[in-house]
Amino acid sequence: MRITAVETIRPRIQPNLLFVRLHADDGRIGLGEAFFGGRTVESYLHESVADILLTTENPTPEAVARTLSSYTGYAGAGVETRGNGAVDLALWDLVGQEAGLPLVALFGGPVRESLPTYNTCAGPGYISRTTRQRSDNWGVPVGGPERWDDLDAFLNRPAALARELWDEGIRGMKVWPFDQAAEATNGTDISAAELARGLGVIEAIRAEVGFEMALMVELHGLWNRRGATTILQALEPYRPYWVEDPIRPDAVDALAALARDVDVPIATGETVVGRRGFLPLLERGAVDVVTVDVQWTGGLTEARKIASLADTYGVPVAPHDCTGPATLAACIHLTQAVPNGLIQETVRAFLRTWYAELVEGLPEIVDGRVGATAAPGHGVKLLEGLAEGDQVERMVSGALGN
């Protein structure tokens, strides 16, 4: 197999997303994607990666991952890592298509028939404009909430949202009612009023649907140890399924100390890169659930190794997905194939809006559970004609159609 063209597509509907299509000499097309700073990742791919791919004989995921490992940028989910992750995902898609098998089969077959899911309570416009994780990038419409705006709902109507999700068969939900308090103090402390306001969201959900709903509380790494300890200790009576990223995961000692001081599970990992990034967290007992982002960690090639490493330490994986439809599909193939796969994150606000407007072949969630599709590769493809339409911007290195 040879790559004849590297094609990048930026949809106007989601400016942070970049699709990457690798065209093979036998007509197959592998789809990958990068999320955050799509235009910048696009420049990196065409300036630094395309020539390598176009001149490599039989570009396999492992070999290309080693070749593209950059001298700088490898320690964080920066442009190089996100771009390389998109290429890796597209290569795995090609490998699956060539074998005529879904990725879950290439990875050794499913360990379980389906996976439980949870709904991250974002809205359709969540983090769509910049790479900042702040409330001014939440995308809540100024004129009032839109359909599927679960972010506005959990802040203002948490009980009603919890009931709606429960009635849909969804048995897990993730909310972040403390972020604005963190922004007010740079995460150093939280006032009694702000703590009570955030806990009010949690209490309303528990009062409406009880403890059978797996309730995740996201803190986005915005707190230092003092503020995080206050929040996590206050959350203990509500028995969260986990608290995610209470402290930045590169503060390993602080996170390990926090884990000793509180009685709630701690999840972390979406911004952690590679096995070497996860190893100190696992060694120090600082993480109870690994939330690796398949794309931001450099691709499926590295994510599979991280899952195996976590399993060595008896820690489950629950891959992050707020980053695109092909990534979601890849996450499901991975999580379903590893023995320590716990649960799969989904965002119904994305699945029912811009995911569905851009691709076909998405896995279907039924009664809160999901399984990988049987299509070769990861199974997701761009909608017919999307790449050639006027709702995207496109760049090509190499020759299409060869």
C-alpha positions in Angstrom: 0.0 0.0 0.0 1.1 3.5 -0.8 -0.5 6.8 0.2 -1.1 9.0 -2.9 -2.8 12.0 -1.2 -3.2 13.6 2.2 -6.4 15.5 2.3 -7.5 17.8 5.1 -11.1 19.1 5.5 -12.2 21.8 8.0 -16.0 22.0 8.3 -17.4 25.4 9.0 -20.0 23.9 11.3 -17.2 23.0 13.8 -14.1 25.2 13.4 -12.1 23.3 15.9 -12.3 20.0 14.0 -10.0 18.9 11.2 -10.7 15.7 9.2 -7.8 13.9 7.7 -8.2 11.5 4.8 -5.4 9.3 3.5 -5.9 8.1 0.0 -4.4 4.8 -0.9 -3.2 3.6 -4.3 -6.0 1.0 -4.4 -8.8 3.6 -4.0 -9.4 3.1 -0.3 -9.6 6.1 2.0 -8.8 6.1 5.7 -10.4 8.8 7.9 -8.8 10.4 10.9 -9.4 13.7 12.7 -7.8 16.2 15.0 -9.6 18.5 17.4 -8.5 21.9 18.7 -6.8 24.4 16.5 -7.8 22.7 13.2 -6.1 25.2 10.9 -2.8 25.0 12.8 -2.8 21.2 12.7 -3.6 21.3 9.0 -0.5 23.5 8.4 1.7 21.0 10.3 0.4 18.0 8.4 0.9 19.5 4.9 4.3 21.2 5.8 5.9 18.4 7.9 4.0 15.1 7.5 2.5 14.8 4.0 5.9 14.2 2.2 6.8 11.5 4.6 3.5 9.7 4.1 3.6 10.1 0.3 7.1 8.6 0.0 6.8 5.7 2.5 6.4 2.2 1.3 3.7 0.3 3.2 3.1 2.9 5.9 1.9 0.8 8.9 0.6 2.6 12.1 3.5 1.5 14.3 6.2 2.4 11.8 4.7 5.8 11.0 4.1 6.6 14.7 7.9 6.1 15.3 8.8 8.1 12.2 6.6 11.0 13.1 7.6 11.1 16.8 8.9 14.7 16.9 12.0 16.1 18.6 9.7 18.7 20.3 6.1 18.6 21.2 6.0 14.9 22.3 5.4 15.7 26.0 2.0 17.4 25.5 -1.0 17.1 23.3 0.2 19.9 21.0 0.0 20.4 17.3 2.4 17.6 16.4 0.8 15.0 18.7 -2.8 15.9 17.5 -1.7 15.8 13.9 0.1 12.5 14.3 -2.9 11.1 16.2 -5.1 12.0 13.2 -2.8 10.2 10.8 -2.6 7.1 13.1 -6.3 6.9 13.2 -6.6 7.1 9.4 -3.9 4.5 9.0 -5.7 2.1 11.3 -8.9 2.7 9.3 -7.0 1.7 6.2 -5.5 -1.4 7.8 -9.0 -2.5 8.8 -10.4 -1.9 5.4 -7.5 -3.9 3.8 -8.2 -6.8 6.1 -11.9 -6.5 5.7 -12.3 -6.5 9.5 -13.5 -4.0 12.1 -10.8 -2.7 14.4 -12.3 -4.5 17.4 -11.6 -7.8 15.6 -8.0 -6.7 14.6 -7.5 -5.9 18.3 -8.3 -9.5 19.3 -12.1 -9.4 19.3 -14.6 -7.9 21.7 -14.2 -8.7 25.4 -17.9 -7.9 25.9 -20.9 -7.6 23.6 -21.5 -3.9 24.4 -20.4 -1.1 26.6 -22.3 1.1 29.0 -22.2 4.8 28.1 -22.5 8.1 29.9 -23.6 11.5 28.5 -21.3 14.4 28.9 -23.7 17.3 29.3 -22.4 19.7 26.8 -24.3 21.6 24.1 -23.9 21.6 20.3 -21.6 24.7 20.4 -19.4 23.5 23.2 -15.7 24.5 22.8 -16.1 25.1 19.1 -14.3 28.4 18.6 -11.0 28.4 20.6 -8.7 26.0 22.4 -9.6 27.5 25.8 -11.4 25.4 28.4 -13.3 28.3 29.9 -17.0 29.3 30.3 -16.7 31.9 27.6 -16.1 29.0 25.2 -19.0 26.9 26.3 -21.1 28.0 23.3 -24.4 28.5 25.2 -26.5 30.6 22.9 -27.0 34.2 24.0 -30.7 34.2 23.0 -31.5 31.1 25.1 -30.8 27.4 25.1 -31.2 25.3 22.0 -32.4 21.7 21.7 -29.8 19.3 23.1 -28.1 22.1 25.1 -27.4 19.8 28.0 -24.9 22.3 29.4 -27.4 25.0 30.0 -29.8 22.4 31.3 -27.5 21.0 34.0 -26.7 24.5 35.2 -30.3 25.6 35.3 -32.5 22.6 35.2 -30.5 19.7 36.5 -33.3 17.6 37.8 -35.3 17.8 34.5 -32.2 16.9 32.5 -31.4 13.9 34.8 -35.0 12.7 34.4 -34.9 13.1 30.6 -31.6 11.2 30.3 -32.9 8.4 32.7 -36.1 8.0 30.6 -33.9 7.7 27.5 -32.1 4.7 29.1 -28.9 6.7 29.8 -27.5 5.7 33.2 -24.5 8.0 33.4 -24.0 11.7 33.1 -21.1 14.2 33.6 -21.5 17.8 34.7 -19.1 20.6 35.7 -20.9 23.1 38.0 -17.7 24.3 39.7 -15.7 25.7 36.8 -16.9 29.3 37.1 -15.9 29.3 40.7 -12.4 28.2 39.7 -12.2 31.0 37.2 -13.0 33.6 39.9 -10.1 32.5 42.1 -7.7 30.8 39.7 -8.6 27.6 41.5 -7.1 28.6 44.8 -10.2 28.5 47.0 -14.0 28.3 46.8 -16.5 30.3 48.8 -19.3 28.8 50.8 -21.8 30.3 48.4 -20.1 28.9 45.3 -19.6 25.5 46.9 -23.3 25.4 47.8 -24.3 26.5 44.3 -22.3 23.7 42.7 -23.5 21.1 45.2 -27.1 22.2 44.4 -26.7 20.8 40.9 -25.5 17.5 42.3 -28.2 17.3 45.0 -30.9 18.0 42.4 -29.7 15.2 40.2 -29.5 12.7 43.1 -32.9 13.7 44.4 -34.5 13.2 41.0 -32.9 9.9 39.8 -31.1 8.6 42.9 -27.8 6.8 43.2 -28.4 4.4 40.3 -27.3 7.2 37.9 -23.5 7.1 37.5 -22.7 10.8 38.2 -19.4 12.1 37.1 -18.2 15.5 38.2 -15.7 17.3 35.9 -13.2 19.9 37.3 -11.1 20.3 34.1 -7.8 20.6 36.0 -8.7 24.1 37.1 -8.1 23.7 40.8 -5.0 23.5 43.1 -4.9 21.0 45.9 -6.6 23.2 48.5 -9.6 24.1 46.4 -9.9 20.5 45.0 -9.8 19.0 48.5 -12.7 21.2 49.7 -14.9 20.2 46.7 -14.1 16.5 46.7 -14.7 16.2 50.5 -18.0 18.0 50.1 -19.0 15.6 47.2 -18.4 12.4 49.3 -22.0 12.0 50.5 -23.2 12.2 46.9 -21.1 9.2 45.9 -19.9 10.4 42.5 -18.9 7.7 40.1 -15.7 9.7 39.7 -14.4 13.2 40.0 -12.4 14.0 36.8 -9.2 16.1 36.6 -9.5 17.9 40.0 -5.9 19.0 39.5 -3.8 19.2 36.4 -2.5 15.6 35.9 1.1 16.8 35.5 1.0 17.8 39.2 1.5 14.1 40.1 2.5 14.5 43.7 -0.4 16.9 44.4 -2.9 14.5 42.7 -1.5 11.5 44.7 -1.8 13.5 47.9 -5.4 14.4 47.1 -6.3 10.8 46.3 -5.1 9.9 49.9 -7.1 12.7 51.5 -10.5 12.1 49.9 -12.9 9.2 49.6 -14.1 9.5 46.0 -12.6 7.9 42.8 -10.4 10.2 40.7 -10.3 10.0 36.9 -7.7 11.7 34.8 -6.0 11.4 31.5 -7.6 13.2 28.6 -4.7 15.7 28.5 -2.0 13.1 29.4 0.2 12.0 26.6 1.7 8.6 26.1 2.7 5.7 28.4 5.4 7.8 29.9 2.8 10.4 30.9 0.6 7.9 32.6 3.2 5.8 34.3 4.0 8.2 37.2 0.2 8.6 37.9 -0.2 4.8 38.0 2.9 4.3 40.1 1.8 6.8 42.7 -1.8 5.5 42.9 -3.0 9.0 41.8 -5.7 7.7 39.4 -8.6 5.3 39.7 -9.9 5.6 36.1 -7.7 6.4 33.0 -9.6 8.7 30.7 -7.1 8.6 27.8 -8.0 10.6 24.7 -7.2 8.4 21.7 -6.6 11.3 19.5 -4.7 13.7 21.8 -2.4 11.0 23.1 -1.1 10.4 19.6 -3.5 7.8 18.2 -4.8 4.3 18.6 -1.2 2.9 18.5 -0.3 4.6 21.7 -3.7 4.4 23.3 -3.7 0.6 23.1 -0.4 0.5 25.0 -1.7 2.9 27.6 -4.7 0.6 28.2 -2.4 -2.3 28.7 -0.2 -0.4 31.1 -3.3 0.7 33.1 -4.4 -2.9 33.2 -1.0 -3.9 34.7 -1.8 -1.6 37.6 -5.4 -2.8 37.9 -6.9 0.5 36.7 -9.8 0.6 34.2 -9.9 2.8 31.1 -12.8 5.0 30.0 -11.7 6.9 26.9 -12.5 10.6 26.5 -14.7 11.7 23.7 -15.5 15.3 23.1 -13.3 15.4 20.0 -15.1 14.1 16.9 -17.1 11.2 15.4 -14.2 9.1 14.1 -12.5 9.3 17.5 -15.7 8.2 19.2 -15.8 5.1 16.9 -12.2 4.3 17.5 -12.7 4.6 21.2 -15.5 2.1 21.1 -13.4 -0.4 19.2 -10.6 0.0 21.7 -12.7 -0.1 24.9 -14.6 -3.1 23.7 -11.4 -5.0 23.0 -9.5 -4.5 26.2 -10.2 -6.4 29.5 -10.1 -3.2 31.6 -12.6 -1.2 29.4 -15.1 0.4 31.9 -17.5 2.8 30.2 -17.6 5.0 27.1 -18.1 8.7 27.1 -20.6 10.1 24.5 -22.1 13.5 23.9 -25.7 13.3 22.7 -25.6 17.0 21.8 -22.8 16.2 19.3 -24.2 12.9 18.1 -27.6 14.5 17.3 -26.2 17.7 15.7 -22.9 18.2 14.0 -21.6 14.5 14.2 -24.7 13.4 12.2 -24.4 16.3 9.8 -20.8 15.4 8.8 -20.5 11.6 8.8 -22.2 8.3 8.4 -21.6 4.9 10.1 -21.7 6.1 13.7 -22.3 3.4 16.3 -25.8 3.4 17.6 -26.6 3.8 21.3 -29.5 1.7 22.5 -30.7 1.8 26.1 -27.6 3.5 27.2 -25.2 0.9 25.7 -23.1 0.9 22.5 -21.0 -1.5 20.5 -18.6 -1.2 17.6 -20.0 -1.5 14.2 -19.1 -4.5 11.9 -17.9 -2.3 9.1 -14.2 -2.7 8.2 -11.9 -0.2 9.9 -13.5 2.1 12.4 -16.6 2.3 10.2 -17.1 6.1 10.0 -17.0 7.9 6.7 -17.7 11.5 5.6 -21.1 12.1 4.1 -21.2 11.8 0.4 -20.2 15.1 -1.3 -19.2 16.8 2.0 -15.5 17.2 1.0 -16.4 18.8 -2.3 -19.1 21.2 -0.9 -19.0 24.8 0.0 -19.4 24.2 3.8 -15.8 23.0 4.2 -12.3 24.3 3.5 -10.0 21.7 2.0 -6.3 21.2 1.3 -4.6 18.4 -0.6 -1.0 17.2 -0.8 -0.4 14.6 -3.5 -2.8 13.5 -6.2 -6.4 12.5 -5.6 -7.8 9.6 -7.6 -4.6 7.7 -8.4 
